[in-house]
Amino acid sequence: MVFSSLPFLFGYLPLTLLAYFITPLRWRNAVLLVVSLIFYGWGEPVYITIMFLSTLIDYTHGILVEKYRDNDKKARRFVAQSVIFNLLLLGFFKYGTFLADNLYLLTGIQIPESVQLLGLTIPLRNVPLPIGISFYTFQTMSYTIDVYRKDAPVQRNMVDFGAFVTMFPQLIAGPIVQYKTVAAELVRRVHSSENFALGARRFCVGLAKKVLLANAIGALWEDCLAAQGAGELTVLGGWMGLFAFGFQIYFDFSGYSDMAIGLGRIFGFRFNENFDYPYLAASVTEFWRRWHMSLTTWFREYLYIPLGGNRGGTVKTLRNIFIVWFCTGFWHGASWNFILWGLYFAVWLVLEKYVFRSVLARTPGWIKHTYTILVVFVGWGIFAMEDLSVCGGYLRACFGGAPLWRAADLYTLHSYAITFLALILASTTLGRRGWERLPRRAAAVATPVLMLASLLLCTAYLVDGSYNPFLYFRF
Amino acid sequence: MTKAYSRFLTALFCLFLGGLMVWQVLLPDRERSDVENRTLAQWPEFSWESLKDGSYTAAVEEYFADQFPLRDAWTGLKARTEQLIGKTEFHGVYLCGDTLISKVDTPDEELVTNNLSYITRLAEKTDVPVYLGFIPSAAEVWRDKLPAGAENWDQTAFLDRAAEETGLPTVDFAGALTAHADEPIFYRTDHHWTSLGAFYGANAVLSALGRPTLDRADFTPEVVSDDFNGTLYSTSGIHWLTPDEMEYWVEEDGISVTSWRTGSPELAALYERSYLDKKDKYSSFLGGNQPLCVLKNEDNPDGGKILLVRDSYSDSLAPFLAQSFSEVHLLDLRYYRAPVAQYAAENGIDEIVVLYSVPNFITDRNLVLLTQ
């Protein structure tokens, strides 16, 4: 189930809120666990088992690490076991087909489609991806590591731990919530009408970002990609497409994070922020401090620093940067273009660290912003097109390998002008600053009006999205 | 935030979500939607098997969307918002002032080539002369009304190509309609031509067959509805335009209509007026879709027989043609599965016109039946 759907908004969510708040405090984690499993099982009933397995393994490994606290060798072995298990899960479900395909291309060894084991047919290739597996495996991995590092207390209550792993607000699209950041709230948190109101407000903001902004511009990207396929892409069309995709992914993802943070707040949790106006960044380095922060933090804490970070000399630092960005790219999807996308950023980050640093310091702000936006949005091209030959053709068109524009582009530009303007403004802090300057009284009136407007319009767009008229059109 | 204010916001949020949920539960489920002209999804029956393969939950989501309270109002609100932010295309329909025009997408090249070749094969199979009758849609005839730069497949180029590839004589609908492009020849909210458009179309057919044309002064149009919201109204979600007027031009006296709806001949009428009280008013012409329909003009026994292999545009065209011919046979390949050439031979047909609107012809997948 996704948040921006009618069954979630007008079925699951009201019932969940009702069940949660009529339950006495001490049973609320159990309610959260149950409703989260229903949420997860809605689209993937079979994969609930993986969820159970993952929860069980990390729960026991946390306890084992704590138990052998005095025997470092053993404790480390349990940490390693947990990490390996999670990576295996991820490797099998997310990367299995990719690895098998490339193994075949390299060596000619063909992994069978499925094997028979104990009378069960176990598929090996083309296994459907369990939703959210990239997020929850990272969350549970960090738990065991944090217990080992004494950054987080061990959790002995299975229900509380289960509620953490499965918690539906952040289950399928993040933010990646580290156990240590919610450990205290799992046991004791504040349920107040203020938390509820702030959470609901945040949820409405996120819903509008997803449904009204991201979905609205997503169609344009599809059109531009289709134009590329038909050989009709122009320079103008190419850039419109890249910007459309860049805005779509930002508002889709940050909108989802807003909804997650808002829902968490309703239940009394404070999740960390995931985005900080990334398109305002003045360098690629800064962009990555503002984009999907929970992921970059995770990789820094659990990969980059353990590898030695930047403390081992230039060569080691370079190696670490490339490893981390290879993984960051690969995390986004099992395909070469994502790896390329990660390495693309590694190159820019290294350049900024070692070559551009002094130049950038002397460059006027607007040039730095333009440069960052260009690098990032070209990056989205690599990200969006899994077929590298399509991607190459598309980017060639953007950089002059096509006519400048055609009549249809102007129509498109005209149709999307207001949408683009809204997207640009929404990417800046303008709205927030304006809101902060609003007199208290005006804000108090505007809040419910805007919340209601968001809910009404999003409902209209969602109902219309399913609008599927079968007309006597053909005859 | 004060406690009272927080409670107010909380209540607002919960009442909106919960309120609509309760409304949906209490609202009796609808069987079908007249606006969309289709049956609506019902609550699915539960089984472990359907839960496991995901079809149960998918069906529930469909149920939610189909049975949502005030469904048409929500889609209308969305269209209004889109208009406000400068959009002119709504689900493949262009909003051009007070007129809706359906966008024509580039068709599947192979399908178009095949469809044209099927007509050539029919012409080879039968001794009856075969004419091409392609009606360009409003997107072509009213090209000037479209938003500047709006993508629109070139139907004129297709008409030239069709004539060339088949080598068959053609009915010049494009010329006839373009000459009257400033008149209401298409509905503003529906993709069909109006009775006026069909009148010009009928004269184009008669000219092509070398017959005297009809005189407009001989008809007294009867306005039968001023409340027609057609297919484009439904597809686009644009519900705020003035509805179309619908006219009947040809008088029913002297024309007998036989319908083969059930496989056997039944007496029918030129106009099925009961449709005028429904959403789907265009179906009042000859009563809508049917495999085979024959119009006989009893006052004109020597007028000859014409066979139209056709789409729904012919429903409003046929009454005009019945003025000139003794028999007009309408054959719909979607429902009529017998060989066309044989039908023409058995019924003493004098001329065959393959008569489609261009958007229908380039997407139709039943024309292969022509070659039987």
Interface residues (C-beta under 8 A of the other chain):
Chain A: M1 S5 L6 P7 L9 F10 G11 L13 P14 L15 L17 L18 W42 G43 E44 P45 V46 S192 S193 E194 F196 A197 L198 A200 R201 F203 C204 A230 A407 A408 D409 L410 Y411 T412 H414 S415 Y416 A417 I418 T419 A422 A444 T447 P448 M451 L452 L455 L456 L457 T459 A460 Y461 V463 D464 S466 Y467 N468 P469 F470 L471 Y472 F473 R474 F475
Chain B: M1 K3 Y5 S6 R7 F8 L9 T10 L12 F13 C14 F16 L17 G18 L20 M21 Q24 V35 E36 N37 R38 L51 K52 G54 T57 V60 E61 E62 F64 A65 D66 F68 R71 W74 T75 L77 K78 A79 T81 I85 G86 K87 T88 E89 H91 T106 P147 A148 G149 A150 E151 H191 T231 S234 T235 G237 D280 Y282 S283 G288 N289 D311 S312 D332 R334 N360 T363 D364
